[in-house]
Structures are given as structure tokens and as C-alpha cells.
């Protein structure tokens, strides 16, 4: 590494230092190199070719260029973030509705005070500073590569002289050996350096992606918490019923009023909580979600729904649901937790019916009519997938989509109660 350190001296040379190094010998040497370089470009003399080094140099220059551009882009991004944080419109009077203003100011204040400053700090320390260190590390090999070019021009000039005269001086022989030593050093060590630098750059990019992902997750979480609508006693009871039937991870809240326009479309008010049953309609359209409102079931556009996070209430208004109301069913034929004994409601037996019509497309499937009773033989296909169930209908056996089946009470309903419907199959735990 003595050759590498020789041309990688730390510190910055001032203009006076550079002028002090000039002398007739150095000026003549630089003039000879420049003349040789012009003859290379003009095609007057051939250039010494080293394909192995040329490939390594191309990879290195690509790496150096990528690091430089990324460093400049991150610096610009940090600068723009600083400008963004200096603007605080939520501290001024806004000509929008009072409710919207309060909501926006609360959310923007939280983001500007904690979320965005923390993001900028992480970006600076986990991305920008490591990029600066990597760029600084690349300077040593860059200097050595430039010095190799100078020594290569000297080597070619001296090699041409030796071919013409048959000999060179001791100093000229030493200059030729210096080129060979630098070239050998770069060919042997540059691949290792490039590999290490790429791994370093890869970790920086992973950190950058992780920071961006964490920011998006944090902003989304703060936004959801800010715009969640308060629930009245009736809605809270509905939420508990939906949690009991479907689980808390299926709950969504309506973000704006929905006016149904098609068959089975629902009309809902902003703030209502629903449970997701299926993320597409019977025709496979993902823009119509089937939901349960705790009463009617129907389709709504997913763009007007957001995830609803159930917040435990230490003092519930009523003990309607059992303590384990959020536990999922352990088996298809287990009933969901029922209301407390103060309500006169007997546990009904269940039967499986088709919630929607289904037309068989092959001999392995069977056709269903909506409301038709079915017998479930296996709640999965031959590969164990629970998306399909083997059923028997009117003496015919075949597979149908499991999401098209529901479990309903077989016994008569008590007066004043509507029949609850549980999706089939229940999720296994």
C-alpha cells in the first residue's frame, strides 16, 4: 500500500503550494504527457490497452458518479424539507369550515412538531452523513487512477525511447516500474474496494427506503387517529356486535357520505362503522366491497372507507358483549359469543346456505342458487385451500367458493330479533 499512500496525501494544496512545485523539469514532464495524450486522441500513436483495468475503471467511475448524484439529491431533499418545515399554515387563520380547520390544525401541528423533524434527523444521520463518508473514501482510488494515467503516458514515452535506442536511464527505468506497480495494485485491490463500496451504498439505500416507509406509516397512523369519528351509544353497540362477528381487523369507517346507485349498494353516513366481508363483488370487481353494517349488507366503494381501530373503553356504557367478544371462532359450527343473560336469546343451531348464486364452470364445480341450503363435506379443496369448499346440493357434489356460503340460525327467531348471519368458513385459530 506504499504506492497508494504516496499519491493519497491528506490535506489541501493552496495555489501557492502548487506554484512552488513548478520547475523546469515538472513543466517539461507535464508538456510531454499532454502531447502524448493529444496524439492518443488524434490516433497518431496507439494507447497501451489493459482490458481488465479498463473494465474495473468503468465500474468504479459508475459507482463514483452514482454516489455523487445521490449525495447531491439527498442534500437537495434535506434543503427542501427544511423549507417545508419553515412553512406553518396551520398557525394562521384558514378560510375553511371550523370542524375541518380544527382537524387540520391538530394533525398538521403534530406532524410539524414531531413526525417530520424526526424524519429529517434520521435522514441526515442514517443517509446523508454515510453518503458523505463514502464519497470521501472514493477520493483515494480516484487520485490513484489519475496518477496511473500520468504514469502510463510516461511509460509509453519511455518504452518508445527504449525501442529506438535500446536502453533507458536508471531514473527512467524506475518511472516505468512505478507505472507497472500502480497498475498491478489497482487491478488486485480495486475489485475488493468496489465490492465493499457497493455493500456500503446498498445499506444506505436500505436505510433510505426504511425511513421513507416509516414516515408514510407514521403519517397514515396520525391521519387515521385524527379523522376518526366519535360514536354514539347505538353505534358503539353496533361496533361491539361487528367485532364479535367478524373480528376487529375487519372494521372500516366511512369517511364521507355514500349514496348507493346500483342493486345491493348501500347508502351510508360519514362516520358509520362497517365490517368487510369480501373485497370484490360477485363479478370480481374490486371497486365494490361487500360489507356488513350490523343490519343490512351490501356494496360500497372502498375509496370511501378507512381502517377503524377499536379503542378499548375502560367504562363501557353497557355490558352487552362477553369479555371474549373479540376472539375469533375456533370452528365453523361454534357460535359467536352471545348477548348477556339479561337479554332473552337462545343459542340457535346453524345451517349453511348459499349467500349468492354461483354457476358451475367445470365438472368439478356445482351450481348454486341464492338462499339454497347446502351440505358442506370438506371446508377446503384437495390442496387444502380454504378458498373453495366441497359441498353437496340436491344430490350433486362439487366445489363452490367458500365466500359464497354463510351460516344462519336454523331455529325460529325470537320476536324483535333479526337473524344474524355469520360468514363461512370461520377463520381457524
C-alpha positions in Angstrom: 0.0 0.0 0.0 3.1 2.3 0.0 2.4 3.3 -3.7 -1.3 4.1 -2.9 -0.4 6.2 0.1 2.3 8.1 -1.8 -0.4 9.6 -4.1 -3.1 9.9 -1.5 -1.7 12.6 0.7 -4.2 14.2 3.1 -4.7 17.9 3.1 -5.4 20.6 0.6 -2.7 22.3 -1.6 -3.1 26.0 -1.9 -2.3 27.9 -5.1 1.0 29.0 -3.6 1.9 25.4 -2.8 1.1 24.3 -6.4 3.1 27.2 -7.9 6.1 26.3 -5.6 6.1 22.8 -7.1 6.6 24.1 -10.6 10.1 23.8 -12.0 11.6 23.3 -15.5 11.6 19.5 -15.0 8.0 19.3 -13.9 6.9 21.6 -16.7 8.7 19.6 -19.3 7.2 16.3 -17.9 3.6 17.7 -18.0 4.1 19.1 -21.5 5.3 15.6 -22.7 2.3 14.0 -21.1 -0.1 16.4 -22.7 1.4 16.0 -26.1 1.2 12.2 -25.7 -2.5 12.5 -24.7 -3.3 14.6 -27.8 -1.6 12.0 -30.0 -3.8 9.3 -28.4 -6.9 11.3 -29.2 -5.8 12.0 -32.8 -4.9 8.4 -33.4 -1.3 9.2 -34.2 0.1 6.7 -31.6 -1.6 3.7 -30.1 -2.6 3.6 -26.5 -1.5 0.8 -24.2 -4.5 -1.4 -23.7 -5.4 -3.2 -20.5 -8.9 -4.6 -20.8 -9.0 -5.9 -17.2 -8.2 -2.5 -15.8 -10.5 -0.6 -18.2 -13.4 -2.7 -17.1 -12.6 -2.1 -13.4 -12.2 1.6 -14.0 -15.6 1.8 -15.8 -17.3 0.1 -12.8 -15.5 2.4 -10.4 -16.4 5.6 -12.3 -20.0 4.4 -12.5 -20.0 3.9 -8.7 -18.4 7.3 -8.0 -20.9 9.0 -10.2 -23.9 7.3 -8.6 -22.6 8.2 -5.1 -22.1 11.8 -6.1 -25.5 12.2 -7.7 -27.3 10.5 -4.8 -25.4 12.7 -2.3 -26.5 15.9 -4.2 -30.1 14.7 -4.4 -30.3 13.9 -0.7 -28.8 17.3 0.1 -31.4 19.0 -2.0 -34.1 16.9 -0.4 -33.0 17.9 3.1 -32.9 21.5 2.0 -36.5 21.3 0.6 -37.6 19.6 3.8 -36.2 22.5 5.8 -38.2 24.9 3.7 -41.3 22.8 4.1 -41.0 22.8 7.9 -40.5 26.5 7.9 -44.0 27.0 6.4 -46.7 26.5 9.0 -50.1 27.4 7.5 -51.9 25.7 10.4 -50.8 28.5 12.7 -52.6 31.1 10.6 -56.3 31.7 10.1 -57.8 29.4 7.4 -61.0 30.2 5.5 -62.5 26.7 5.8 -65.0 25.1 8.0 -64.5 25.3 11.7 -64.6 21.5 12.1 -62.2 21.0 9.2 -59.8 23.7 10.5 -59.6 22.2 13.9 -59.0 18.8 12.4 -56.3 20.0 10.0 -54.5 22.2 12.6 -54.4 19.3 15.1 -52.9 16.9 12.5 -50.5 19.4 10.9 -49.3 20.6 14.3 -48.5 17.0 15.3 -46.7 16.3 12.0 -44.6 19.5 12.1 -43.6 19.3 15.7 -42.6 15.6 16.0 -43.0 13.4 12.9 -41.3 15.5 10.2 -38.4 16.7 12.4 -37.7 13.2 13.5 -37.8 12.1 9.8 -35.3 14.8 8.8 -33.0 13.9 11.7 -33.0 10.2 10.8 -32.4 11.0 7.1 -29.5 13.2 7.9 -27.7 10.8 10.2 -28.5 7.5 8.5 -28.3 8.5 4.9 -26.6 11.9 4.2 -23.7 11.6 6.6 -22.8 8.0 5.5 -23.0 9.2 1.8 -20.6 12.0 2.6 -18.2 9.5 4.2 -18.5 7.1 1.3 -17.8 9.9 -1.2 -14.7 10.9 0.8 -13.5 7.3 0.8 -13.7 7.2 -3.0 -11.2 10.1 -3.4 -8.2 7.9 -2.7 -8.7 5.5 -5.5 -9.8 8.4 -7.8 -6.4 10.1 -7.2 -4.5 6.8 -7.8 -6.4 6.2 -11.1 -5.5 9.7 -12.3 -1.9 9.2 -11.3 -1.9 5.8 -13.2 -2.8 7.7 -16.4 0.1 10.1 -15.9 2.5 7.3 -15.3 1.1 5.4 -18.3 1.9 8.3 -20.6 5.4 8.4 -19.1 5.7 4.6 -19.6 4.7 4.7 -23.2 7.1 7.6 -23.9 10.0 5.7 -22.3 9.0 2.4 -23.9 9.2 4.1 -27.3 12.6 5.5 -26.4 13.9 2.1 -25.3 12.8 0.5 -28.6 14.6 3.2 -30.5 17.9 3.5 -28.5 17.9 0.1 -26.8 18.3 1.5 -23.3 17.0 3.9 -20.7 18.5 5.6 -17.7 18.1 4.3 -14.1 15.6 7.0 -13.3 13.6 6.3 -16.4 13.6 2.6 -15.5 12.3 3.4 -12.1 9.5 5.6 -13.6 8.5 2.6 -15.8 8.4 0.3 -12.8 6.3 2.8 -10.9 3.6 2.6 -13.6 3.6 -1.2 -13.5 3.4 -1.2 -9.7 0.4 1.2 -9.6 -1.4 -0.8 -12.4 -0.8 -4.1 -10.5 -2.0 -2.6 -7.3 -5.2 -1.2 -8.8 -6.0 -4.5 -10.7 -5.7 -6.5 -7.5 -7.3 -4.2 -4.9 -9.9 -2.2 -6.9 -12.4 -5.2 -7.2 -12.3 -5.6 -3.4 -12.8 -1.9 -2.9 -15.7 -1.7 -5.4 -17.4 -4.7 -3.7 -17.1 -3.1 -0.3 -18.3 0.3 -1.5 -21.4 -1.3 -3.2 -22.3 -3.1 0.0 -21.9 0.3 1.9 -24.1 2.0 -0.7 -26.7 -0.8 -0.5 -27.0 -0.4 3.3 -27.5 3.4 2.8 -30.3 2.8 0.2 -32.0 0.3 2.6 -31.9 2.9 5.3 -33.4 5.5 3.0 -36.2 3.2 2.0 -36.9 2.2 5.6 -37.0 5.8 6.7 -39.5 6.7 3.9 -41.6 3.7 4.7 -41.7 4.6 8.4 -42.7 8.2 7.6 -45.6 7.0 5.4 -46.7 4.6 8.1 -46.5 7.3 10.8 -48.3 9.9 8.8 -51.1 7.4 7.9 -51.5 6.4 11.5 -51.6 10.0 12.7 -54.2 10.8 10.0 -56.4 7.9 10.8 -56.3 8.8 14.5 -57.1 12.4 13.7 -60.1 11.9 11.4 -61.7 9.0 13.3 -65.3 10.0 14.1 -66.8 9.8 17.6 -69.5 7.2 18.0 -72.8 7.4 19.9 -74.1 4.7 22.2 -76.0 3.0 19.3 -73.0 2.9 17.1 -70.8 1.7 19.9 -73.1 -1.3 20.4 -73.1 -2.0 16.6 -69.3 -1.9 16.7 -69.2 -4.4 19.5 -71.5 -6.7 17.6 -69.4 -6.4 14.4 -66.2 -7.1 16.4 -67.9 -10.2 17.9 -69.0 -11.5 14.5 -66.0 -10.5 12.3 -63.0 -9.5 14.4 -61.6 -6.0 14.9 -59.2 -6.3 11.9 -62.2 -6.3 9.5 -63.7 -3.0 10.7 -63.7 0.1 8.5 -65.2 3.6 9.0 -67.0 5.6 6.3 -65.0 8.8 5.5 -67.8 10.6 3.5 -71.4 10.1 2.7 -72.2 7.2 0.4 -75.3 7.2 -1.9 -76.0 3.8 -3.4 -77.0 3.8 -7.0 -77.0 0.1 -8.0 -78.7 -3.0 -6.8 -77.4 -4.1 -3.3 -75.5 -0.8 -3.0 -75.7 0.8 0.5 -76.4 4.4 1.5 -74.3 5.2 4.5 -73.4 8.3 6.5 -70.0 9.6 7.3 -68.6 8.1 10.5 -70.5 4.8 10.3 -68.5 1.6 11.1 -68.9 -1.5 8.9 -67.2 -4.9 8.7 -65.6 -6.1 5.4 -66.9 -9.4 4.2 -65.4 -9.6 0.7 -63.1 -7.2 -1.2 -64.9 -7.6 -4.5 -68.4 -8.3 -5.9 -69.7 -11.5 -7.4 -68.3 -10.4 -10.8 -64.8 -9.9 -9.4 -65.0 -6.1 -9.4 -62.5 -4.8 -6.7 -64.2 -1.4 -6.6 -67.3 -2.7 -4.8 -66.7 -4.2 -1.4 -69.3 -6.3 0.4 -69.8 -5.0 3.9 -71.9 -5.7 7.0 -73.4 -2.7 8.8 -74.7 -4.7 11.7 -78.0 -4.8 9.8 -78.3 -4.6 6.0 -75.4 -6.0 3.9 -74.4 -4.6 0.6 -71.7 -3.0 -1.5 -69.8 0.2 -1.0 -66.8 1.9 -2.8 -63.5 1.1 -1.0 -62.2 4.6 -1.6 -64.6 6.0 1.0 -63.5 3.6 3.7 -60.6 3.7 6.1 -59.4 1.2 8.7 -61.1 1.6 12.1 -59.1 1.0 15.2 -61.1 -0.2 18.1 -60.1 1.7 21.3 -60.9 -0.2 24.5 -63.3 1.7 26.7 -62.4 1.3 30.5 -66.0 2.2 31.4 -68.4 0.8 28.8 -71.9 2.1 28.7 -73.3 -1.4 28.9 -72.1 -4.9 29.3 -73.7 -6.1 26.0 -70.9 -8.4 24.9 -68.9 -11.1 26.7 -65.3 -10.4 27.7 -64.0 -12.6 24.9 -66.1 -10.8 22.2 -63.0 -10.1 20.1 -61.9 -13.7 19.9 -62.4 -15.4 16.6 -64.4 -18.6 16.0 -62.4 -21.8 16.6 -64.6 -23.9 14.4 -67.2 -23.5 11.7 -70.0 -24.7 13.8 -69.1 -22.8 17.0 -71.4 -19.9 17.7 -70.1 -16.3 18.2 -70.4 -15.0 21.8 -74.0 -14.2 22.5 -75.5 -11.2 24.4 -75.6 -11.3 28.2 -78.2 -13.4 30.0 -80.3 -10.2 30.7 -81.4 -10.5 27.0 -83.7 -13.4 26.3 -81.9 -15.0 23.4 -81.3 -18.7 23.0 -78.3 -20.1 21.0 -79.7 -21.3 17.7 -78.5 -24.3 15.6 -76.8 -23.3 12.4 -77.4 -24.3 8.8 -75.3 -23.5 5.7 -76.9 -21.7 2.8 -75.7 -20.0 -0.4 -75.4 -16.2 0.0 -75.1 -15.6 -3.7 -75.9 -17.5 -6.9 -72.9 -19.4 -8.5 -72.7 -21.0 -11.9 -70.5 -24.1 -12.3 -67.8 -23.6 -14.9 -66.5 -27.2 -14.9 -67.5 -30.7 -13.9 -65.6 -30.3 -10.6 -67.9 -27.4 -9.6 -71.6 -27.3 -8.7 -74.3 -24.6 -9.4 -75.9 -22.8 -6.5 -79.0 -20.6 -6.2 -79.0 -17.8 -3.7 -80.6 -19.0 -0.4 -80.2 -22.6 -1.3 -79.3 -25.0 1.6 -76.1 -26.9 1.1 -74.2 -29.7 2.9 -70.5 -29.0 3.5 -68.4 -32.1 3.0 -65.0 -30.5 3.2 -64.3 -26.8 4.0 -61.3 -26.9 1.6 -60.2 -28.2 -1.7 -57.8 -31.2 -2.4 -54.8 -28.9 -1.9 -56.0 -27.7 1.5 -57.0 -24.2 0.2 -59.9 -22.7 2.2 -61.0 -20.5 -0.7 -63.0 -23.5 -2.1 -65.4 -25.9 -0.3 -66.7 -29.3 -1.3 -70.5 -29.3 -0.9 -73.5 -31.4 -1.8 -76.6 -29.8 -3.3 -79.6 -31.8 -4.4 -77.6 -35.0 -4.6 -74.8 -33.4 -6.7 -71.3 -32.9 -5.3 -68.8 -30.2 -6.4 -66.7 -27.2 -5.3 -68.0 -23.7 -4.7 -66.3 -20.5 -3.5 -66.2 -20.6 0.4 -67.0 -16.8 0.4 -70.4 -17.6 -1.2 -71.5 -19.6 1.8 -72.9 -18.3 5.1 -74.1 -19.9 8.3 -77.6 -18.8 9.5 -79.7 -19.9 12.5 -82.0 -22.9 11.7 -84.4 -22.3 14.7 -87.2 -19.7 14.6 -86.2 -16.2 15.6 -87.3 -14.7 18.9 -89.7 -11.8 18.5 -87.9 -8.4 17.8 -84.6 -10.0 16.7 -83.3 -10.2 13.1 -81.5 -13.3 12.0 -77.7 -12.9 12.5 -75.6 -14.2 9.6 -72.1 -15.5 10.1 -69.7 -15.8 7.1 -68.5 -19.2 6.1 -65.9 -20.6 6.6 -64.8 -19.2 10.0 -61.2 -18.3 10.2 -59.2 -21.0 12.0 -57.0 -20.1 15.0 
